[in-house]
Amino acid sequence: MKFMPFYPSTGLGEGTAMFIQQVGDVSPSPTLSLQISTDQLTLLKERYTKVRDSVRRFVDEHGYMLRGAPLAADSVSQQTATAFKENAEAALSVTELFLKELESNMEQLAAAIATYDEAEEGNRIAMQQTGK
C-alpha cells in the first residue's frame, strides 16, 4: 500500500495533512486537484532560510569546540581526542552536506515561485484581454 500526503484547503490548520491510501492498482479519486499556493512556498522558503541561518551560525560559533584537544599527555587521552576529533569532523562534514542540500531546495523553491508567478501573470493578462 502506498500513502500520499494531501494538504487540503479545508481550514484544518497549517501543516495538517490527510493521507490518501492507494489500494492495489486503484489510484485515489481523480477529482482531487493539486493546488499550489506561492504564499505557502514563500513561507517554506523563509523557514528553510531560518534553519540554514541557525545551523550555519551554530557551526561557525561552536564548530571549532567539537574538534577538541587532549586533556592530558597520556596515550588514552591522546587516542580519545583523536577519535573525538574524527567524529566531530564527520559530523561537521554531514552538516555541510545538509546545508548544501538545503540551499539547493531553497533555489528550487525560488524557481518554482517564479514559475508560478509568471504563469499567474500570464493568466491575468489573458483574462484581461479576453474581457476586452
C-alpha beads as a LAMMPS data file, in Angstrom:
LAMMPS data file: protein, C-alpha beads

132 atoms
131 bonds

1 atom types
1 bond types

-500.0 500.0 xlo xhi
-500.0 500.0 ylo yhi
-500.0 500.0 zlo zhi

Masses

1 110.0

Atoms # bond

1 1 1 0.000 0.000 0.000
2 1 1 1.170 3.478 -0.782
3 1 1 0.182 6.622 1.035
4 1 1 0.271 10.055 -0.498
5 1 1 0.134 13.174 1.676
6 1 1 -2.602 15.584 0.674
7 1 1 -2.831 19.028 2.209
8 1 1 -6.431 20.149 1.842
9 1 1 -7.559 23.743 1.852
10 1 1 -10.366 22.931 4.268
11 1 1 -9.289 25.046 7.205
12 1 1 -7.848 22.094 9.139
13 1 1 -4.871 24.234 10.077
14 1 1 -1.392 24.813 8.770
15 1 1 0.654 21.682 8.402
16 1 1 -2.378 19.411 8.691
17 1 1 -2.100 16.510 6.293
18 1 1 -4.626 13.947 5.247
19 1 1 -3.339 10.753 3.659
20 1 1 -4.944 9.215 0.627
21 1 1 -4.471 5.492 0.502
22 1 1 -3.780 3.651 -2.733
23 1 1 -5.088 0.095 -2.693
24 1 1 -3.630 -2.258 -5.282
25 1 1 -3.745 -0.769 -8.751
26 1 1 -6.612 1.554 -7.858
27 1 1 -5.483 5.165 -7.630
28 1 1 -7.020 7.859 -5.440
29 1 1 -10.032 9.664 -6.842
30 1 1 -9.200 11.691 -9.979
31 1 1 -11.413 14.501 -8.696
32 1 1 -8.703 15.622 -6.314
33 1 1 -6.715 18.551 -7.582
34 1 1 -3.308 19.847 -6.703
35 1 1 -3.400 23.396 -5.539
36 1 1 -0.195 25.415 -5.478
37 1 1 -0.014 28.436 -3.237
38 1 1 3.035 30.570 -3.830
39 1 1 2.396 32.097 -0.411
40 1 1 2.977 28.676 1.168
41 1 1 6.079 28.127 -0.968
42 1 1 7.377 31.508 0.156
43 1 1 6.696 30.635 3.817
44 1 1 8.514 27.321 3.382
45 1 1 11.489 29.093 1.806
46 1 1 11.544 31.523 4.747
47 1 1 11.528 28.589 7.205
48 1 1 14.385 26.962 5.313
49 1 1 16.285 30.241 5.452
50 1 1 15.854 30.425 9.227
51 1 1 17.019 26.824 9.649
52 1 1 20.013 27.405 7.367
53 1 1 20.993 30.585 9.196
54 1 1 20.601 28.952 12.607
55 1 1 22.663 25.886 11.700
56 1 1 25.320 27.984 9.938
57 1 1 25.584 30.330 12.933
58 1 1 25.924 27.400 15.351
59 1 1 28.629 25.727 13.258
60 1 1 30.504 28.993 12.801
61 1 1 30.338 29.880 16.503
62 1 1 30.804 26.450 18.080
63 1 1 32.157 24.051 15.452
64 1 1 35.757 24.569 16.492
65 1 1 34.928 23.368 20.021
66 1 1 33.807 19.990 18.683
67 1 1 37.267 19.229 17.368
68 1 1 38.671 19.136 20.894
69 1 1 42.165 18.652 22.170
70 1 1 43.626 16.055 24.504
71 1 1 43.007 16.860 28.163
72 1 1 46.253 15.215 29.203
73 1 1 49.513 13.929 27.705
74 1 1 48.809 10.219 28.316
75 1 1 48.115 7.889 25.391
76 1 1 44.466 7.256 26.351
77 1 1 43.717 10.984 26.313
78 1 1 45.548 11.330 23.001
79 1 1 43.609 8.450 21.419
80 1 1 40.310 9.677 22.798
81 1 1 40.917 13.189 21.495
82 1 1 41.825 11.818 18.062
83 1 1 38.670 9.680 17.914
84 1 1 36.547 12.576 19.140
85 1 1 38.089 14.870 16.526
86 1 1 37.399 12.371 13.737
87 1 1 33.771 12.018 14.833
88 1 1 33.375 15.783 15.077
89 1 1 34.842 16.302 11.613
90 1 1 32.453 13.677 10.204
91 1 1 29.506 15.415 11.904
92 1 1 30.587 18.804 10.565
93 1 1 31.008 17.319 7.094
94 1 1 27.479 15.887 7.199
95 1 1 26.191 19.240 8.419
96 1 1 27.841 20.975 5.468
97 1 1 26.182 18.492 3.104
98 1 1 22.839 19.201 4.786
99 1 1 23.354 22.932 4.310
100 1 1 24.188 22.413 0.625
101 1 1 21.025 20.343 0.132
102 1 1 19.003 22.970 1.961
103 1 1 20.443 25.671 -0.321
104 1 1 19.563 23.565 -3.352
105 1 1 15.993 23.136 -2.091
106 1 1 15.735 26.869 -1.463
107 1 1 16.890 27.587 -5.020
108 1 1 14.311 25.134 -6.358
109 1 1 11.592 26.785 -4.284
110 1 1 12.611 30.205 -5.595
111 1 1 12.458 28.874 -9.168
112 1 1 9.034 27.309 -8.533
113 1 1 7.734 30.554 -7.043
114 1 1 8.995 32.492 -10.074
115 1 1 7.428 29.969 -12.455
116 1 1 4.043 30.082 -10.729
117 1 1 4.150 33.867 -10.523
118 1 1 4.890 34.073 -14.256
119 1 1 2.028 31.667 -15.014
120 1 1 -0.343 33.691 -12.840
121 1 1 0.725 36.891 -14.567
122 1 1 0.155 35.253 -17.963
123 1 1 -3.293 34.099 -16.849
124 1 1 -4.127 37.564 -15.551
125 1 1 -3.114 39.184 -18.846
126 1 1 -5.057 36.581 -20.841
127 1 1 -8.171 37.204 -18.729
128 1 1 -7.841 40.966 -19.221
129 1 1 -7.513 40.534 -22.973
130 1 1 -10.476 38.162 -23.053
131 1 1 -12.577 40.688 -21.149
132 1 1 -11.943 43.480 -23.652

Bonds

1 1 1 2
2 1 2 3
3 1 3 4
4 1 4 5
5 1 5 6
6 1 6 7
7 1 7 8
8 1 8 9
9 1 9 10
10 1 10 11
11 1 11 12
12 1 12 13
13 1 13 14
14 1 14 15
15 1 15 16
16 1 16 17
17 1 17 18
18 1 18 19
19 1 19 20
20 1 20 21
21 1 21 22
22 1 22 23
23 1 23 24
24 1 24 25
25 1 25 26
26 1 26 27
27 1 27 28
28 1 28 29
29 1 29 30
30 1 30 31
31 1 31 32
32 1 32 33
33 1 33 34
34 1 34 35
35 1 35 36
36 1 36 37
37 1 37 38
38 1 38 39
39 1 39 40
40 1 40 41
41 1 41 42
42 1 42 43
43 1 43 44
44 1 44 45
45 1 45 46
46 1 46 47
47 1 47 48
48 1 48 49
49 1 49 50
50 1 50 51
51 1 51 52
52 1 52 53
53 1 53 54
54 1 54 55
55 1 55 56
56 1 56 57
57 1 57 58
58 1 58 59
59 1 59 60
60 1 60 61
61 1 61 62
62 1 62 63
63 1 63 64
64 1 64 65
65 1 65 66
66 1 66 67
67 1 67 68
68 1 68 69
69 1 69 70
70 1 70 71
71 1 71 72
72 1 72 73
73 1 73 74
74 1 74 75
75 1 75 76
76 1 76 77
77 1 77 78
78 1 78 79
79 1 79 80
80 1 80 81
81 1 81 82
82 1 82 83
83 1 83 84
84 1 84 85
85 1 85 86
86 1 86 87
87 1 87 88
88 1 88 89
89 1 89 90
90 1 90 91
91 1 91 92
92 1 92 93
93 1 93 94
94 1 94 95
95 1 95 96
96 1 96 97
97 1 97 98
98 1 98 99
99 1 99 100
100 1 100 101
101 1 101 102
102 1 102 103
103 1 103 104
104 1 104 105
105 1 105 106
106 1 106 107
107 1 107 108
108 1 108 109
109 1 109 110
110 1 110 111
111 1 111 112
112 1 112 113
113 1 113 114
114 1 114 115
115 1 115 116
116 1 116 117
117 1 117 118
118 1 118 119
119 1 119 120
120 1 120 121
121 1 121 122
122 1 122 123
123 1 123 124
124 1 124 125
125 1 125 126
126 1 126 127
127 1 127 128
128 1 128 129
129 1 129 130
130 1 130 131
131 1 131 132
